[in-house]
Amino acid sequence: MGSALGQRDFMKEETIREVEQFLYREARLLDNRRFSEWLELFSNDLRYWMPTRSNRYPVNSKAISILDGSRYEDNEVSGDDELALMDETKDTLERRVARLGTGMAWAEDPPSRTRHIITNIEVEPGDTADLLRVYSNFVMYRNRGEVDQDFYVGSREDSLRREAGQLLIRSRRILLDQNVLLAKNLSNFF
C-alpha cells in the first residue's frame, strides 16, 4: 500500500467492512430485541422514513389509455411531503421502544420473533465529508403467536455520520417491495 491510490483503496475497503459490520450488528440487536442498544445507533437528528408505494402506469404504457396525459405518474413512491407508512424521529422511536415495556403494546404482545437478513451493501461518499451514503437490501421474517408469519422485502438508503468516533444513522429511507401489506400490523423495526 505504498502509493496514495493504494492507501485510498485500503481505506475504502476498511470503511466498507466497518459499515457492513455496523449493519449486521444492528440486525442482531433487533433480532434479539435489544431495542435500547439499537436506539444508540441513531443520531439525535434522525429521520426514519418508510414512504408508501403504489402501482402506477408509466406515460409510455400501452396497458391503459388515459385521455388526460397529466394523470400519468412515473413515480411509484410517495414524496417527502406525502403520506408515509412510517415517518419517525429518534424521539418517536424511543417512545415506541418504551411502550414495548409497558404491557400495553398489543401489537407486540406476545412479542414478535424476527430475523433480519441484510445484503447487497454499497457504500458511497455522502453529501458532506462526514457522511456516508449506504444502500442495502433486506428481508425481514416475522413470526408472532402461533401462526402469524410475515415477510417484508425491500431496500434501505441510509445516511451514516461519524460522531465521537462511532458511526450513527442520521437518516434511513425504507422502501418495501410490496405496495399492499398483508401483515396485521407494522409494529417492527427495519
C-alpha positions as CSV (number, residue, x, y, z in Angstrom):
1,M,0.0,0.0,0.0
2,G,2.8,2.4,-0.8
3,S,1.0,4.7,-3.2
4,A,-1.6,7.3,-2.3
5,L,-4.1,5.5,-4.5
6,G,-3.4,2.2,-2.8
7,Q,-4.0,3.8,0.6
8,R,-7.3,5.3,-0.5
9,D,-8.4,1.8,-1.8
10,F,-7.4,0.3,1.5
11,M,-9.3,2.9,3.5
12,K,-12.3,2.4,1.2
13,E,-12.3,-1.4,1.9
14,E,-11.8,-0.7,5.6
15,T,-14.8,1.7,5.6
16,I,-17.0,-0.8,3.6
17,R,-16.1,-3.5,6.1
18,E,-16.9,-1.2,9.1
19,V,-20.3,-0.3,7.6
20,E,-21.1,-4.0,6.9
21,Q,-20.3,-4.9,10.5
22,F,-22.3,-1.9,11.7
23,L,-25.4,-3.1,9.8
24,Y,-25.0,-6.7,10.8
25,R,-24.7,-5.7,14.5
26,E,-27.9,-3.6,14.1
27,A,-29.7,-6.6,12.7
28,R,-28.6,-8.8,15.6
29,L,-29.7,-6.2,18.1
30,L,-33.2,-6.1,16.5
31,D,-33.5,-9.8,16.3
32,N,-32.5,-10.2,20.0
33,R,-35.0,-7.4,21.0
34,R,-32.2,-5.3,22.4
35,F,-34.1,-2.1,21.3
36,S,-32.4,0.3,23.8
37,E,-29.0,-0.6,22.4
38,W,-30.4,-0.4,18.9
39,L,-31.5,3.2,19.6
40,E,-28.0,4.1,20.4
41,L,-27.1,3.6,16.8
42,F,-29.1,6.7,15.7
43,S,-28.1,10.3,15.8
44,N,-30.4,12.8,17.6
45,D,-31.5,14.4,14.3
46,L,-32.7,11.1,12.8
47,R,-35.3,10.7,10.2
48,Y,-36.6,7.1,9.9
49,W,-38.9,7.1,6.9
50,M,-40.9,4.5,5.0
51,P,-42.8,6.0,2.1
52,T,-45.8,4.3,0.5
53,R,-45.6,2.6,-2.8
54,S,-48.2,2.2,-5.5
55,N,-48.6,0.7,-8.9
56,R,-48.7,3.4,-11.4
57,Y,-48.7,3.3,-15.2
58,P,-45.9,5.0,-16.9
59,V,-46.6,7.5,-19.6
60,N,-45.5,5.0,-22.3
61,S,-47.8,2.3,-21.1
62,K,-49.9,0.5,-23.7
63,A,-51.9,-1.3,-21.0
64,I,-54.3,1.6,-20.4
65,S,-55.3,4.7,-22.2
66,I,-55.9,7.9,-20.2
67,L,-57.2,10.8,-22.3
68,D,-55.8,13.4,-19.8
69,G,-52.0,12.9,-20.1
70,S,-51.4,14.8,-16.8
71,R,-52.9,11.9,-14.9
72,Y,-50.0,9.6,-15.7
73,E,-47.4,9.4,-12.9
74,D,-44.0,7.8,-13.3
75,N,-43.0,8.0,-9.7
76,E,-44.4,5.0,-7.8
77,V,-43.0,6.1,-4.4
78,S,-44.6,8.8,-2.2
79,G,-42.7,12.0,-1.9
80,D,-41.2,13.7,1.1
81,D,-44.4,15.6,1.8
82,E,-46.8,12.8,1.1
83,L,-48.3,10.0,3.2
84,A,-45.8,7.5,4.6
85,L,-46.1,4.2,6.4
86,M,-43.6,5.5,8.9
87,D,-42.1,8.9,9.4
88,E,-40.2,8.8,12.7
89,T,-37.7,10.8,14.7
90,K,-35.3,9.4,17.3
91,D,-37.8,10.7,19.9
92,T,-40.8,8.8,18.4
93,L,-38.7,5.6,18.1
94,E,-37.7,6.0,21.8
95,R,-41.3,6.3,22.7
96,R,-42.3,3.2,20.7
97,V,-39.5,1.2,22.4
98,A,-40.5,2.5,25.9
99,R,-44.1,1.4,25.1
100,L,-43.0,-2.1,24.4
101,G,-42.1,-2.5,28.1
102,T,-45.5,-1.2,29.4
103,G,-47.6,-4.3,28.6
104,M,-49.9,-2.0,26.6
105,A,-48.3,-2.6,23.2
106,W,-51.0,-5.1,22.0
107,A,-49.4,-5.5,18.5
108,E,-46.3,-6.9,20.2
109,D,-48.0,-9.0,23.0
110,P,-46.7,-11.7,22.6
111,P,-43.6,-10.2,21.1
112,S,-42.6,-10.9,17.5
113,R,-39.6,-13.1,16.7
114,T,-37.7,-11.5,13.8
115,R,-34.8,-12.4,11.5
116,H,-33.2,-9.5,9.5
117,I,-31.2,-10.5,6.5
118,I,-29.1,-7.6,5.2
119,T,-27.4,-7.9,1.8
120,N,-26.1,-6.0,-1.3
121,I,-24.4,-3.4,0.8
122,E,-23.0,-0.5,-1.2
123,V,-21.1,2.5,0.4
124,E,-20.6,5.9,-1.3
125,P,-19.4,9.2,-0.1
126,G,-22.2,11.4,1.3
127,D,-23.2,14.9,0.6
128,T,-20.5,16.2,3.0
129,A,-17.2,14.9,4.1
130,D,-18.6,13.5,7.4
131,L,-21.4,11.5,5.8
132,L,-21.6,8.1,4.0
133,R,-24.5,7.0,1.8
134,V,-25.2,3.4,2.3
135,Y,-27.6,1.2,0.2
136,S,-28.7,-2.2,1.3
137,N,-31.4,-4.8,0.6
138,F,-33.2,-6.7,3.3
139,V,-35.6,-9.5,4.1
140,M,-37.2,-9.4,7.4
141,Y,-39.1,-12.5,8.6
142,R,-41.5,-12.1,11.4
143,N,-43.3,-14.7,13.4
144,R,-45.7,-13.9,16.2
145,G,-48.0,-16.1,18.3
146,E,-48.9,-19.5,17.0
147,V,-49.3,-19.0,13.3
148,D,-48.7,-15.4,12.2
149,Q,-45.9,-15.1,9.7
150,D,-44.9,-12.1,7.6
151,F,-42.1,-11.4,5.2
152,Y,-41.0,-7.9,4.4
153,V,-38.7,-7.4,1.5
154,G,-37.1,-4.2,0.3
155,S,-34.2,-1.8,0.2
156,R,-32.8,0.9,2.5
157,E,-30.9,4.0,1.9
158,D,-29.0,5.2,5.0
159,S,-27.0,8.3,5.7
160,L,-24.3,7.5,8.3
161,R,-22.3,10.1,10.2
162,R,-19.3,9.6,12.4
163,E,-19.9,11.1,15.8
164,A,-17.4,10.8,18.7
165,G,-15.6,8.1,16.7
166,Q,-18.6,5.9,16.0
167,L,-20.9,5.6,13.1
168,L,-24.5,6.7,13.7
169,I,-27.5,6.5,11.4
170,R,-28.6,10.1,10.5
171,S,-31.4,9.0,8.2
172,R,-33.0,5.9,6.9
173,R,-35.3,5.5,3.9
174,I,-37.0,2.1,3.9
175,L,-38.7,1.1,0.6
176,L,-40.8,-2.1,0.7
177,D,-41.3,-4.0,-2.5
178,Q,-44.9,-4.7,-1.5
179,N,-47.4,-2.0,-2.1
180,V,-50.1,-3.9,-0.2
181,L,-49.1,-5.1,3.3
182,L,-50.8,-8.3,4.3
183,A,-49.5,-8.2,7.8
184,K,-51.9,-7.4,10.6
185,N,-49.7,-4.5,11.8
186,L,-46.5,-2.7,11.1
187,S,-45.0,-2.7,14.6
188,N,-41.5,-3.9,13.9
189,F,-38.3,-2.0,13.0
190,F,-36.4,-2.2,9.8
